[in-house]
Amino acid sequence: DGSLLVESAGIFLTNRSAGALASSWSSEAPPSQEVSAKLTGASLSVEEIAVTAAAQRHKLSVVLEELNRRLGTGDDESSPAKWDVKLLHSKDFLATLHLLVAMARAFQPDLVLPSNVKVEVVLVEVDKTGIKSDIQTEYLTEESDPGSDSLGSSGGEDAIAQLLKLDAHEILKAKTAILNFVNQKLSGLGLQVDDVDSQFADGVILLLLIGQLEGFFIPLSDFHMSPANHSEKVHNVTLACDLLLDLGLDVSNIDMQSIISRDVSATLKVLYALFRSHKRREQKSTQD
């Protein structure tokens, strides 16, 4: 989802739309110099205001050279940078996004960027025989197996664990987003979840949520609607885990006892796995 990328990289967008930022790279006083100076601490000897196109390209070239050096791009000829002075000066939106993602990774490595963010690029060529067009897929973040619901990441640490390393404001934003998703799906049952940390501990709402998302009814005789003790909670949460595994969601690395103990990390991992599975199914349905 491209919107997740823009939200995650929001530190660099700072009250600008991505399109406006792409447009302003080539302006008289582009933000590239401001951003570069703030992130790298380097003071570059360039004109404060570049009026002519030649002066703007020169200024952008100096700034980009310093940025590329800090980003380590251009060192490997087999994987050249996906941006250059010409592309940025011509307000190429895709090149600008690639640069922003590289900056986010280099200067704020704790920022969690979603994998498999991609755009479709339409290439149009006009020649004597007419107009030829081709559609190519361009990945903005690393590719991962779209068929896997594993919560692990390439670095060996899952997305929720990385999220919980951020400041309290970012964690609250993530919890709010998950709560909105959960309550939207449970609204048909007249249920409302206000606290992620505690309301899933007995497994009841988790089971009802799974049923709503997957479109099936779990017989009330199969679980304890009002669990009276710890063993009944264990029964409910274990049933939820079994259902998730049957649905192909990899939650084998999540300790169900941690959910009963109100461990927010374990609870968020399960809800995030459900969220990802549901969104992928929605996307596939839309494409079909």
N, C-alpha and C positions, 0 to 999 in steps of 0.2 A: 504494500500500500504506500504510494508516493507521499501521502499526507503524513504518514508516520516519520518518513525521512525528514521532511521539512520541519516537523515538530521537534524531532531529535536534534537537528542541526540549527535549532532556533537561536542559539547563542551567536551564530554568525549572521543570521538574517536580521536580528534586532530591529523590529518594527518596520521591516521592508518586505514587500512581496518578493519571491524569488525572481520574477520577471523584471521588477523594477531594479533589483540589484544587478541583474545581467545587463540591463540597459545602461546603468551608471558606471560600469567599468571603464567606458571610453569617454566619460564626460570631462569637463574642464578640471574638476577636482575629484577624481574617482576615489571610492572608498578603499580601493586596493592598497593605497599608501597608508591610510589610517589603520586598516586591519593589520597590515604587515608590521607596522611600527608597534602596535599594541601587543601583537602575539609574539614577535621575534625580539622586540626590544632594540631593533636596529634603527639607526637614524640615517636615512638615505639622502644623498645630495641631489635633489631633483627640484624642478620648478614647482612652486606651490600651485600655480594655475597654468595649465597648458591649453592654449587657445586653438592653435592649428592642429590639424590631424597628425602631422609629422611630429609635433611636440608631444601630443598625447601618446602616440605609439612609442616614442623614446622613453617617456616617463613610465609607461606601463612595462616596457622592456626592462628597465632598471629594477622596478619593484618586483617583477616576476622572476628575474634572475635570482634575487635574494630569497624569495619564497621557495623557488625550486631547489635552491641549495639547502634550505632548512628542511624541506620535505623529502630530500634525497631522490628527487626525480631527475631523469636524464642520465643517471649512473648506469642503468641497465639498458643497453640498446635493444634488447629483445622485447622490452615493454616500455616504450616511450610514453611520455606524458600525453594525456588526452586533451590538453589545452596548450595554446601558445598565444603570442601577442596578437597575431592576425585574427584568430578566432575570438578572443576576448574583446578586442577592439571593434570587431564587427557585431558584437552583442550576441554571440552564439550561446543560446540558452543551455545546451547540453554540455558544452565545454565548461561553462560557469558552474554547473551543478557538480561536475567531476572535480573541479578545483575545490569547491566548498566541502565536499565529502573528504577529500585528502587533507584539507586543513583541519577539519573536525577530528579526524583520526590522529593527526600529528600533534595538535596543540591541546586536545582534550581527550586523551585515550580512554578515560572512564566513561565517556559518553556512549550510550548504547544505541547503535544504529541497527535497524532491522536488516536481515539478509534478504536476498532476492528482490531488491527494489530495482525495477527495470522500466524502460520506456521503449516504445516502438518508434523507430526512426524511418520516415518515408524518404527514400532517395529518388529524385526525379531527374531524368536526363532527356534533353531534347536534341535530336539529330535530324538528319535529312529524311529518315524513315518515319519520324513521328515522335511521340513521347513514350519513354520507357520509365517504369517505376518499379521500385523494389522496396520491400519492408524488412528491416533488420531490427533485431532486439539488442538493446544496449543495456548492460547491467551497470547500475550506479553503486551498488554494494556487492559484496561477495556472494557467489552462488552457493546454495546448499540444496540438499536433496529435497525436492518439494513433496515427496511421498512420505517423508519421515516426520513423525510427531515427537521425536526425541527432544527433550528440553536441554540437551547439552549443546555447547557451542564449540567452535574450532579451538578455542583456548582452553577447553576442558572445564569451563565454568558456565553454568546456565544463565540465561538472560535475567531471570528473577534475582539470582544471587548478585549479578552485576547491578541491577536496579537498586537493590537494598544498600548498596555502597554509596549511593547518591545522597544529596541532602534531603532533609525531611520534607521540604516543599515538593520536590520531584517525586518522592515516594507517595505523598498524598495525592498528587495528580494522577499517578498510575492507579492507585486504589480507587479513586473516584471514577476513572474511565471503566475499570472492571465492574464496579458497582452499577454504573449506568447500563452496561451490557447485561448484567445479571437481572436487574430489575425490569428491564425491557422484556426479557424472555419469561419472567415470572409474573408479569402483570395480568396475564390471562387467568392465573390461579388466585388473584387477589392477594399476592404476597409481596412484601417489601423487605429488602435487606438493607440494614443501616450500618452494620459493623462486620467487615470481612474477617476480622480477627477472631470473633466468637460465634457468629451465627451458623457457621458450617461445622462446628465441632461435634455435633451429635449425628451428622450425616443425613438428616432429614431433608433439609433444603437442597443439599448437594444431589440427592437422589431425584428429587422433583425437578431440579434444573436439568439433569441428564435426560430425563424423560421428555421435557419440553423441547430441548435442543434436538434430540434424536427422533422425536415423533412417536414415542411408544409409551404405554401406560405400565407402570410397575404396580402389580397388585399390592394392596395395602397389607395383605397377609404375609407378604415377603419381607417386610421390614417393620420396625417399631416407629409408629408415627409420633409417639410421645415417650421416648426412651426414659426409663426410670432409674437406670443404673449404668455403670461403666460398660458392662458386658453387652448391653443392648446398643450402646453407642458404637462399640467395636463391631458388632454385627452389621450395623448400618453402613459404617465407613468401609468395611471390608467388601460389602456387596457393591458399593459404589466403585471401589477399585477394580473389582472383577468385571463390572460392566464396562469401565473405561478400557481395560485390556482387551475385552471382547470386541470393542469398537475400533481397535487398532491404535489407541493412544498409548504411547510409551510412558507409563507412570511407575515403572518398576523401580526406579531410583528414588521414589518418594515414600517415606515412612508414614503409613496411615495413622500410626499412633501419634505422630507429630500433629496431625490435623485435630485429633481428639484433645491433644494438649494445647491447642490454640496457637500452634506455631505458625506465624503469618507467612513465612517463607514457603512452607509445605502447602498451605491453603492457596496461596497465589499461584504456585506452580500448577496445581490441578486446574484452577479456573483459567489460567493462561492457556493450558493445553486444550481445554474445551473451546475457548475463544478462537484459537488458531484453527482448530478443526472446523468450526462452524463457518469462519470467514473463508476458508479454502473451498468449502462446499458451495457457499454462496457465489464465489467467483467462478467456479466451474459451471454452476447452473446458468450464470449470466452469459458465459462464453458459448454454452450449448444452445 
